[in-house]
Amino acid sequence: MQSQNPMIADFVKLANSAAGTFAGMTREARESARERLKEAMGGMDFVSREEFDAVKDMAAKAREENEKLAERLAALEAKLAK
């Protein structure tokens, strides 16, 4: 059974409107904080995960190549020592 009281209906409309406004303010505050954090972190020297992984792979390849060259050098030195 619904109330026909206009004062209650106005109060319900006001409460619904306030809830919507509060939800919008919360969403806007969250987005603003996220944007400020992104700007603050942008000035720091952080690298992305993709860049980190690429450099990690490059270092692994360089280590492998270094080991191969060290083996070749040892073989050449052994040859010269004979």
N, CA, C and O of each residue as an XYZ file, in Angstrom:
328
protein
N       0.844     -1.176      0.000
C       0.000      0.000      0.000
C       0.885      1.232      0.000
O       1.718      1.397      0.891
N       0.715      2.093     -0.981
C       1.524      3.290     -1.090
C       0.858      4.437     -0.351
O      -0.365      4.542     -0.255
N       1.735      5.291      0.165
C       1.229      6.477      0.858
C       0.979      7.569     -0.173
O       1.761      7.735     -1.109
N      -0.086      8.296     -0.006
C      -0.420      9.393     -0.914
C       0.045     10.728     -0.355
O      -0.299     11.788     -0.879
N       0.827     10.666      0.709
C       1.302     11.877      1.344
C       2.392     12.511      0.469
O       3.431     11.892      0.240
N       2.166     13.743     -0.026
C       3.154     14.385     -0.898
C       4.465     14.701     -0.170
O       5.526     14.753     -0.793
N       4.391     14.906      1.120
C       5.601     15.213      1.883
C       6.533     13.991      1.909
O       7.748     14.136      1.772
N       5.969     12.802      2.083
C       6.763     11.572      2.089
C       7.321     11.313      0.691
O       8.476     10.912      0.548
N       6.510     11.537     -0.332
C       6.955     11.345     -1.713
C       8.112     12.287     -2.032
O       9.079     11.887     -2.680
N       8.018     13.532     -1.579
C       9.104     14.496     -1.804
C      10.370     14.073     -1.055
O      11.479     14.212     -1.571
N      10.200     13.566      0.145
C      11.354     13.110      0.928
C      12.037     11.926      0.245
O      13.265     11.841      0.215
N      11.233     11.015     -0.304
C      11.797      9.856     -1.014
C      12.554     10.312     -2.251
O      13.646      9.816     -2.530
N      11.983     11.256     -2.997
C      12.670     11.795     -4.174
C      13.986     12.459     -3.776
O      15.003     12.290     -4.448
N      13.959     13.211     -2.685
C      15.154     13.886     -2.195
C      16.220     12.871     -1.779
O      17.400     13.044     -2.083
N      15.800     11.812     -1.083
C      16.749     10.779     -0.654
C      17.359     10.068     -1.860
O      18.563      9.812     -1.877
N      16.555      9.750     -2.859
C      17.064      9.107     -4.076
C      18.035     10.022     -4.811
O      19.075      9.576     -5.295
N      17.696     11.277     -4.889
C      18.560     12.243     -5.551
C      19.889     12.391     -4.810
O      20.947     12.472     -5.434
N      19.830     12.424     -3.483
C      21.048     12.547     -2.687
C      21.926     11.314     -2.847
O      23.149     11.432     -2.919
N      21.325     10.147     -2.904
C      22.089      8.917     -3.079
C      22.797      8.910     -4.434
O      23.955      8.506     -4.532
N      22.107      9.351     -5.459
C      22.716      9.437     -6.793
C      23.853     10.441     -6.824
O      24.901     10.187     -7.417
N      23.642     11.580     -6.185
C      24.689     12.599     -6.127
C      25.895     12.084     -5.367
O      27.032     12.294     -5.791
N      25.662     11.413     -4.253
C      26.762     10.876     -3.459
C      27.546      9.831     -4.254
O      28.775      9.806     -4.196
N      26.852      8.977     -4.991
C      27.526      7.962     -5.812
C      28.374      8.633     -6.891
O      29.492      8.196     -7.164
N      27.853      9.682     -7.498
C      28.606     10.421     -8.514
C      29.832     11.101     -7.922
O      30.900     11.102     -8.535
N      29.688     11.676     -6.738
C      30.821     12.329     -6.074
C      31.895     11.300     -5.721
O      33.087     11.576     -5.855
N      31.481     10.129     -5.275
C      32.432      9.074     -4.931
C      33.202      8.628     -6.163
O      34.422      8.471     -6.117
N      32.495      8.426     -7.253
C      33.128      8.009     -8.508
C      34.099      9.079     -9.004
O      35.205      8.762     -9.442
N      33.692     10.328     -8.936
C      34.549     11.427     -9.384
C      35.790     11.557     -8.497
O      36.884     11.802     -9.005
N      35.637     11.398     -7.190
C      36.780     11.469     -6.273
C      37.759     10.330     -6.546
O      38.971     10.542     -6.527
N      37.256      9.144     -6.795
C      38.109      7.989     -7.093
C      38.906      8.228     -8.379
O      40.108      7.967     -8.427
N      38.230      8.723     -9.418
C      38.902      8.983    -10.688
C      39.937     10.091    -10.539
O      41.019     10.018    -11.122
N      39.612     11.103     -9.768
C      40.552     12.196     -9.539
C      41.780     11.716     -8.780
O      42.902     12.083     -9.127
N      41.585     10.910     -7.763
C      42.717     10.380     -6.992
C      43.578      9.481     -7.872
O      44.805      9.528     -7.792
N      42.955      8.676     -8.696
C      43.693      7.793     -9.601
C      44.525      8.616    -10.583
O      45.674      8.270    -10.859
N      43.958      9.697    -11.112
C      44.668     10.561    -12.051
C      45.838     11.268    -11.369
O      46.918     11.376    -11.949
N      45.633     11.747    -10.151
C      46.732     12.397     -9.420
C      47.860     11.421     -9.136
O      49.032     11.776     -9.257
N      47.523     10.204     -8.764
C      48.539      9.182     -8.495
C      49.302      8.848     -9.771
O      50.521      8.679     -9.746
N      48.583      8.753    -10.882
C      49.228      8.458    -12.158
C      50.208      9.578    -12.529
O      51.309      9.302    -13.005
N      49.814     10.836    -12.313
C      50.693     11.964    -12.599
C      51.922     11.943    -11.693
O      53.037     12.189    -12.154
N      51.724     11.653    -10.412
C      52.840     11.619     -9.468
C      53.797     10.484     -9.813
O      55.013     10.662     -9.747
N      53.274      9.337    -10.176
C      54.122      8.202    -10.517
C      54.801      8.407    -11.869
O      55.871      7.851    -12.113
N      54.195      9.192    -12.739
C      54.773      9.443    -14.063
C      56.089     10.182    -13.992
O      56.939     10.001    -14.864
N      56.284     11.011    -12.979
C      57.525     11.746    -12.838
C      58.653     10.912    -12.283
O      59.810     11.331    -12.328
N      58.346      9.750    -11.763
C      59.377      8.881    -11.202
C      59.938      7.963    -12.283
O      59.327      7.788    -13.338
N      61.073      7.394    -12.022
C      61.752      6.556    -13.007
C      61.349      5.087    -12.876
O      62.184      4.239    -12.561
N      60.101      4.793    -13.111
C      59.621      3.422    -13.102
C      59.557      2.920    -14.536
O      59.366      3.700    -15.470
N      59.717      1.629    -14.700
C      59.596      1.040    -16.033
C      58.374      0.133    -16.051
O      57.925     -0.374    -15.023
N      57.866     -0.045    -17.236
C      56.703     -0.933    -17.372
C      57.170     -2.383    -17.303
O      58.359     -2.668    -17.448
N      56.257     -3.267    -17.088
C      56.568     -4.692    -17.005
C      57.135     -5.192    -18.330
O      58.050     -6.015    -18.344
N      56.593     -4.697    -19.442
C      57.064     -5.115    -20.754
C      58.519     -4.699    -20.963
O      59.322     -5.481    -21.472
N      58.863     -3.461    -20.566
C      60.249     -3.002    -20.696
C      61.183     -3.832    -19.823
O      62.278     -4.203    -20.247
N      60.745     -4.119    -18.608
C      61.558     -4.920    -17.696
C      61.830     -6.299    -18.278
O      62.964     -6.778    -18.263
N      60.777     -6.935    -18.793
C      60.933     -8.269    -19.373
C      61.849     -8.245    -20.592
O      62.646     -9.163    -20.791
N      61.738     -7.185    -21.420
C      62.592     -7.079    -22.602
C      64.062     -6.960    -22.195
O      64.919     -7.627    -22.774
N      64.354     -6.128    -21.221
C      65.737     -5.960    -20.769
C      66.246     -7.231    -20.102
O      67.416     -7.586    -20.247
N      65.379     -7.908    -19.380
C      65.757     -9.179    -18.741
C      66.149    -10.211    -19.799
O      67.142    -10.920    -19.636
N      65.371    -10.298    -20.884
C      65.686    -11.216    -21.980
C      66.997    -10.837    -22.658
O      67.800    -11.705    -23.001
N      67.210     -9.535    -22.849
C      68.456     -9.080    -23.463
C      69.656     -9.450    -22.590
O      70.689     -9.871    -23.110
N      69.531     -9.298    -21.282
C      70.626     -9.638    -20.368
C      70.915    -11.130    -20.396
O      72.078    -11.533    -20.351
N      69.877    -11.956    -20.469
C      70.073    -13.405    -20.535
C      70.811    -13.788    -21.817
O      71.708    -14.631    -21.792
N      70.433    -13.169    -22.939
C      71.105    -13.453    -24.207
C      72.550    -12.995    -24.154
O      73.435    -13.679    -24.668
N      72.801    -11.850    -23.542
C      74.171    -11.344    -23.432
C      75.024    -12.272    -22.568
O      76.192    -12.505    -22.880
N      74.454    -12.801    -21.491
C      75.193    -13.747    -20.650
C      75.558    -15.010    -21.430
O      76.682    -15.503    -21.337
N      74.605    -15.524    -22.194
C      74.860    -16.725    -22.996
C      75.976    -16.460    -24.012
O      76.885    -17.273    -24.183
N      75.889    -15.321    -24.674
C      76.914    -14.971    -25.661
C      78.271    -14.794    -24.987
O      79.295    -15.197    -25.540
N      78.286    -14.206    -23.818
C      79.524    -14.015    -23.076
C      80.156    -15.357    -22.705
O      81.372    -15.520    -22.799
N      79.338    -16.304    -22.290
C      79.850    -17.636    -21.964
C      80.434    -18.323    -23.188
O      81.484    -18.959    -23.099
N      79.765    -18.200    -24.331
C      80.279    -18.797    -25.569
C      81.613    -18.163    -25.962
O      82.548    -18.858    -26.360
N      81.689    -16.845    -25.847
C      82.935    -16.164    -26.194
C      84.054    -16.532    -25.230
O      85.209    -16.652    -25.639
N      83.728    -16.712    -23.965
C      84.747    -17.122    -22.987
C      85.277    -18.507    -23.325
O      86.475    -18.757    -23.193
N      84.409    -19.407    -23.756
C      84.835    -20.751    -24.164
C      85.730    -20.685    -25.400
O      86.745    -21.378    -25.469
N      85.357    -19.853    -26.379
C      86.175    -19.700    -27.585
C      87.544    -19.118    -27.244
O      88.563    -19.555    -27.777
N      87.557    -18.135    -26.357
C      88.812    -17.518    -25.944
C      89.708    -18.531    -25.244
O      90.912    -18.577    -25.498
N      89.134    -19.331    -24.377
C      89.911    -20.360    -23.685
C      90.476    -21.362    -24.679
O      91.617    -21.802    -24.538
N      89.689    -21.723    -25.681
C      90.161    -22.670    -26.704
C      91.296    -22.053    -27.511
O      92.287    -22.726    -27.793
N      91.168    -20.784    -27.886
C      92.227    -20.112    -28.645
C      93.505    -19.957    -27.813
O      94.613    -20.121    -28.323
N      93.337    -19.645    -26.552
C      94.514    -19.514    -25.675
C      95.205    -20.860    -25.507
O      96.433    -20.933    -25.468
N      94.425    -21.907    -25.410
C      95.006    -23.247    -25.291
C      95.762    -23.614    -26.559
O      96.818    -24.244    -26.506
N      95.206    -23.212    -27.703
C      95.850    -23.476    -28.999
C      97.177    -22.727    -29.097
O      98.169    -23.269    -29.585
N      97.189    -21.494    -28.637
C      98.400    -20.680    -28.690
C      99.469    -21.199    -27.712
O     100.666    -21.071    -27.973
N      99.043    -21.765    -26.624
C      99.977    -22.250    -25.621
C     100.741    -23.478    -26.108
O     101.807    -23.781    -25.573
N     100.233    -24.181    -27.092
C     100.884    -25.408    -27.590
C     102.103    -25.124    -28.392
O     102.755    -26.051    -28.874
